[in-house]
Amino acid sequence: MIQRPGLMTIEDYERRVAAGEFDQLEDRVELIRGELHFMSPAGPYHGDIIFFLNTWTVEEGRVYGYGAWPQQGIKLAKLLSIPEPDVAWVKRRRYKQGLPTRDDIGLVIEVADSSLRYDRREKGPLYAEARIGEYWIVNCEDECIEVHREPVGDSYADQFVIKPSQPLAPLVGPNALLDVAALFSDE
């Protein structure tokens, strides 16, 4: 593989993480297409949504052989990327020897209260190119979920929006209904 000057390899990134080089940062960091991307810490609303989704994933994903992988890296080696989605449904097994890869992932969810543009324009094409079968953006401002399925190139062939009154379940867990109204509720 030919690498452009200045791009970080997966191995360099993993070495720097293992050495603790990012431990003192207040921002979260992820490797996207060979470049470091820094993200602001999540606020309480963002955190609450992630907590709700994580709880739902643990409860519903188990039936289908998936567990929650919240705000942890997933390895997309061919794209020089280790993004940290807010929640991912990953196959239930141990990952001590390496991060989950595309073959381990059933669903990726990003929660967007201040990152909507980034999640649409950067993360969406990245996940599509990696052939992640299903990608959701929880759009906090409009209180809806943008669903992306059937990756083709750097986009998804099937895209639609789910409002709080509509049912939603991931393709890998067709009976794992997410209560979208409850997700955005204050109670």
Order of alpha helices (4+ residues) and beta strands (2+ residues): alpha-beta-beta-alpha-beta-beta-beta-alpha-beta-beta-beta-alpha
